[in-house]
Amino acid sequence: MKYWLDRGAAASETAPEDGVETTALFGAGRGCAEFDQRVLRFTGPCAERCDDGSDEVLYVLSGHGVATVGGDSVELAPGVGAYVARGTAWRVDDAAGLDVLSVLVHEPLPADGATHALVHVEGERGGATAGREFRLLATPEVGCPSVTQFVGFIPVGRAPDHFHTYDEVVYVLEGSGELHIGGESRPLHPGACVHLPARLVHSLENGGPGTMAVLGVFRPAGSPAEAYYPDGTPAAVPGGDD
């Protein structure tokens, strides 16, 4: 299935100038032109990084460290995220087994002066279809105009088949289950990655016993709760008008 891959089977390269190991996940070579999704592994300080053509949204998967983002010092720990506008420099000053999920956002919208924003997974959750919840991270409200970054919390069970009108990349953080697309299924577990082009009918199933957590990034920015059944009917959201 071209929409699924396992981080453990993806190729990694280490840049000799700073020792950062990059594991490439979804990108143009895998049919995902909107994003470059990858895992960056830091074992110590690295050289300053800056992308003049793409915005970047970051999320700490594991490990700890200290970074400087847009001139601000940031403590890095699991659940910490950041938005970095194109042309804004950042670097890791210290790291211990630090894995960061990075998504480059190509041809981003103008940031209207915002250079970066720091976010954290703790806070109030919103509701989505099939009893699912989410916590917003990088969004237009914090200065990130092009995408919505969020952590989704999926209860045990399978959601009805549905699609979104946005293009999305997903990384499984916790739990296990299956991805279902077009009569095919693939396993979901920590490190499994999914690319969901706009209007691709799919379903994520949590096989239990606990909640599944996923990190999603999609564009255009909006609500993770926006979904449609295969016939185009909007999916019902808990607490919504329908």
Secondary structure as the mmCIF struct_conf table of DSSP 4:
data_model
#
loop_
_struct_conf.conf_type_id
_struct_conf.id
_struct_conf.beg_label_comp_id
_struct_conf.beg_label_asym_id
_struct_conf.beg_label_seq_id
_struct_conf.end_label_comp_id
_struct_conf.end_label_asym_id
_struct_conf.end_label_seq_id
TURN_TY1_P TURN_TY1_P1 LYS A 2 TYR A 3
STRN STRN1 TRP A 4 ASP A 6
HELX_RH_3T_P HELX_RH_3T_P1 ARG A 7 ALA A 9
BEND BEND1 ALA A 10 ALA A 10
STRN STRN2 SER A 12 THR A 14
TURN_TY1_P TURN_TY1_P2 PRO A 16 ASP A 18
STRN STRN3 GLU A 21 ALA A 24
BEND BEND2 PHE A 26 GLY A 27
HELX_RH_3T_P HELX_RH_3T_P2 ALA A 28 ARG A 30
TURN_TY1_P TURN_TY1_P3 GLY A 31 GLY A 31
BEND BEND3 GLU A 34 GLU A 34
STRN STRN4 PHE A 35 PHE A 42
BEND BEND4 THR A 43 GLY A 44
STRN STRN5 ARG A 49 ARG A 49
BEND BEND5 ASP A 52 GLY A 53
STRN STRN6 SER A 54 VAL A 69
TURN_TY1_P TURN_TY1_P4 GLY A 70 GLY A 71
STRN STRN7 ASP A 72 LEU A 76
TURN_TY1_P TURN_TY1_P5 PRO A 78 GLY A 79
STRN STRN8 VAL A 80 VAL A 84
TURN_TY1_P TURN_TY1_P6 ARG A 86 GLY A 87
STRN STRN9 TRP A 90 HIS A 106
BEND BEND6 GLU A 107 GLU A 107
HELX_LH_PP_P HELX_LH_PP_P1 PRO A 108 PRO A 110
TURN_TY1_P TURN_TY1_P7 ASP A 112 GLY A 113
STRN STRN10 HIS A 116 HIS A 120
BEND BEND7 VAL A 121 VAL A 121
BEND BEND8 GLY A 123 GLY A 123
HELX_LH_PP_P HELX_LH_PP_P2 GLU A 124 ARG A 125
STRN STRN11 GLY A 126 GLY A 127
HELX_RH_3T_P HELX_RH_3T_P3 THR A 129 GLY A 131
STRN STRN12 GLU A 133 LEU A 136
BEND BEND9 ALA A 138 ALA A 138
HELX_RH_3T_P HELX_RH_3T_P4 PRO A 140 VAL A 142
TURN_TY1_P TURN_TY1_P8 GLY A 143 GLY A 143
BEND BEND10 SER A 146 SER A 146
STRN STRN13 THR A 148 ILE A 154
BEND BEND11 VAL A 156 VAL A 156
STRN STRN14 GLY A 157 ARG A 158
HELX_LH_PP_P HELX_LH_PP_P3 ALA A 159 ASP A 161
STRN STRN15 HIS A 162 PHE A 163
BEND BEND12 THR A 165 TYR A 166
STRN STRN16 ASP A 167 GLU A 174
STRN STRN17 GLY A 177 ILE A 181
TURN_TY1_P TURN_TY1_P9 GLY A 182 GLY A 183
STRN STRN18 GLU A 184 LEU A 188
TURN_TY1_P TURN_TY1_P10 PRO A 190 GLY A 191
STRN STRN19 ALA A 192 LEU A 196
TURN_TY1_P TURN_TY1_P11 ALA A 198 ARG A 199
STRN STRN20 HIS A 202 HIS A 202
STRN STRN21 SER A 203 ASN A 206
BEND BEND13 GLY A 208 GLY A 210
STRN STRN22 MET A 212 ARG A 219
BEND BEND14 PRO A 220 PRO A 220
TURN_TY1_P TURN_TY1_P12 PRO A 224 ALA A 225
STRN STRN23 TYR A 228 TYR A 228
TURN_TY1_P TURN_TY1_P13 PRO A 230 ASP A 231
BEND BEND15 GLY A 232 GLY A 232
HELX_LH_PP_P HELX_LH_PP_P4 THR A 233 THR A 233
STRN STRN24 PRO A 234 PRO A 234
HELX_LH_PP_P HELX_LH_PP_P5 ALA A 235 ALA A 236
TURN_TY1_P TURN_TY1_P14 PRO A 238 GLY A 239
BEND BEND16 GLY A 240 GLY A 240
#
